[in-house]
Amino acid sequence: MQILGYFATFVMGTSFGLIGAGGSILMVPILFYLFRQNAMEATTNSLFVVGVTALIGAWVKAKIGEIDLKIGFFFAMPSFAGIFFARHWILSSFPNTLVHIFGFTFTKSVFVMTAFAIVMLFSAWAMIRSGKAEEVKAPSFKTLSTNFRSIGLKGLIVGVITGLVGAGGGFLIIPALVLLLKFPLNLAIGTSLVIVAVNSLFGFAISLSSLQTTDFPFLFGVSILGIGGMFLGQMLSAKIQERYLKKGFGYFVLTVASLILLDQGSRL
């Protein structure tokens, strides 16, 4: 099982390099099912692996000028507040069992993951549609300067989702950058990697005290595999047209969201 887990981690990194998102969506199940970590360990350790992988990916993208640090900053800063609010206020205020009626038990975990999957479905639909449209040029800083309040609000929402489900939020960040700010996909992926890196590592840092033990040698080893896969994904992305990447990203998110809904439905 562990060998399969290491291979799946490499695949996770490859998909991350291709689309700049989906790391935690894959990494949490890998840690939970293949490396046999409990749910708390898997969601927290995923933030470390994805954060380190995204950080290296962002550094590579920065070297070729495919990052907008200005937008990344205004997106990431409110995310910190959202992450802290979600993990220390929202999650702690929910009872473990929300509804128990007619033999069905609706737990906090099922509620959070179901809501997460529904948001993913809307994100997937928007990206699939955008993949059919003509490509647009990157906007100027002057055009973007009027959108900082909107960018901050989206960052806050992504931060809340990151805190709730242990995901970096790339599946929401990329559509926001592409559809609302008219970024070309390569620039959106690079900027998303910066935001995912800081969000994930911040989320890991504030959650570390809740873990009884943390195997850092294991986490660093898994992160190296993820980084190797990410380099492969970035090389492959340079050979694929942008509209195909958009559609591929959309269908990827659609598939994962459908699987999550099926799994959560079976838990009722």
N, C-alpha and C positions, 0 to 999 in steps of 0.2 A: 504493500500500500504506500509506503514512504517513497519508493522509487517512482510510482505513478504521481505522487504528490510533487516531487521535484520536477518531473516532466511537465505537469500541469502549471507549475509556477513559471516555467520558461514560456509556455503558451500564453499565460497571463501577461507577461512582459511584452511578448510579441504583439498582442492585441492592443496593449497600452501604447506601444510605439506607433502602431498604425492609426489609431483613432484618438489617442490622448485621453481616454476615459475607459471605464469598465474595470479598473484594477481591483477595487474592493469588491465589486460585484462577483468577481471570480475568486479573489483571494480568501474571502470569508468562507465559502464552501470548501475550498482546498484545505484550509487549516482545520475546519470543523470535521469534515468527512474523511479526508485522506491522512491528515496528521493527528487526528483524534484529540484535538483540543476542545475544551468546553466552549460554550457560546461566548462567555465573557472574554476568555483568552483569545478566541478567534477574531472577534470584532475589534479588540484592542490591538493585537499583534498585526492584524491586517493593515491598520493605520501606519504602523512603522514601516512595513515592507513596501507598501504603496508610496508612502511619503519619501523614502530613500530613493526608490526607483524613479519617481516623478522628478525629484530634485536633480538627479543626474541627467534625465531627459531634458529638463529645462535648461541646464547648463549647455548641453549640445545645441539646443535650439537657439539659445542666446548668441552663440558663436556665429551662427549664420543669419542673425537678424530676424528671426521668426518669433519674437516675443514683444509684446507691448507692455512694458513694466508699469507705465502710468495707469493703464486700465487694470492691470493685475493688482496694483496697490489698492485702488479704490474698490475693487471687488473683494479682496482678501481681508481688509481690516474689519468691515462689518461682519464677515464670516466668523471671526474669533468670538465676537459677542454672541452670535447665534449658536456656535458650538457650546460655549460655556452655559448659556441659558438652557439649551436642550438637555445637556447631560446632568446639570446640577439642579434644575428646577422642573422641567417638564417630565422627564423620566421618573424622577423620584416622587412626583405627585400622583402618578397613575398607580392604582392598585394592580396587582398581578392578574386578577380576574375582573374584567370589566362587566361582563354579562354572563349569567348562567341560567338558561331557560330551555325547557323541553329537551333536555339531554344535550344541548349544545353549550359549549364553553368558549366564550370569546375573550381571549387573553390579551394582555398588553402587547405581547410579542406579535400576535396575529394581527392586531390593529395596526401597529407601526409598519410591519412588512407589507400588509395589504395596501395601505395608503402610499407607501413607497413605490409599489408596483404600478399603481394607478397613475402616479405622476410620471413614471417611466413610459407608460403607454402613450401619454400625450406627447412626451418628448420624442419618442420614436416616430409617431405620426408626423410631427412637424419636420423632422429631419428627412424622412422618406420623401415628403412633398418637396422640400427644398432641393433635393438631389435631382429633381426633374427640371428645375428652373435653370436659367442661364447664370453663369458665374458672375460675381460682382467684384468690383475693385475694392481694395481696403479704403476705409474712410480716412479723412484727414483728422489731425488732432483738433482742429477748429470745430469740425462737425461733432466730434465726440465730447467736446468740453461741456456741451449743454446737457449731457446725459448722465452726469456724475451722480445725481440723486437717485436716478433709476438704477444705475449700476450698483450703488451701495445697497439699495433695497433687495436687488437680486442676490447680492453677496450675503446679506443677512439670511435670506430664505435658504440658500445653499448651505450656510453654516448650521442652521437648525437641522436640516436633513442629515448633514454630516454627523452632528452630535447624536441624533436619534438612532441611526442605523449603522454607523461606523463606515460610511462610504465617503470617498473624497469629493463626490459631487460633480465629477467631470461630465457625466451624462446630462446634467442640467447646465453646466457652464458653457459647453460648446454650442448647444442650440441658442443660448442667450447671446453669445458673441456673434454667431453666424447669422441668426435670423433677425435679431433686434439691432445689433450694431454693424451688421453687414461686413463682418470680417471674412476674408478668404479662409478656407478651412485650415491651411497650414499655419497661418498666424493664430487662429483660434486654438489649435492644438497646442502650440508652444506656450501661449498665454495661460491656457487651461492647466498645463503641467506645473507652472509656477504656483497657481492658486491651489491646486490639489496637493502639492508638496507642503506648502505652509499650513494648509488646513489639516492635513493628515498628521503631520508631526506635532502640531499643536494639540490635536485631539488625543494623540498617543501620550503626550507629556502630562496632560491633566487627568488622564485615566490610569496612569502607571501605578498610582498608590492603591488602586482597587485590586491589583493582581497580587497573589501571594508569592508567585515565583515568575521570573522572566528569563528565558534561555536566550541570552543575547548572541552567543556563538551560532545557535541555530538560526536566529533571525537574520544575522549578517550573511550567513551562507545562503539562505533562501533569497535574500535581497540581491545577492550577486547573480543568481540565476535569473531573477526578474530583470535585472539590468541588461544581461546578455540578450535575453529575448527582446527587450525594448530596442536595442541597437538593430537587431534584425528587422523588427517592425518598422523602424524609421527608414531603413534602406528600402524596404518593400513599398512604403508609402510614396517614395519619390518616383516610383514606376507606375503608379496607379492614378488615373484621372480623378480630379477632385469630386466630381459629381458621383462617381462610383463609390468613393470613400464615404460621402454623405449618406447615400442609400444603404451601403453596407453597415454603417454605424447604426442607422435607424432600425434595420432588420435585426441586428445583433441585440439592441436594447429591447425590441419587441419580443424576441425569443426568450430572453432572460426574464422579462416581466411576466410573460405567460407562464413560465415554469414556476416562478415565485407564487403567482396566484393559485396555480394547481396545488402546490405544496401546502400553502396556507389553508386552502379549502379543505384539504384532507385532514387538517388538524382540528377542525371544528367538531 
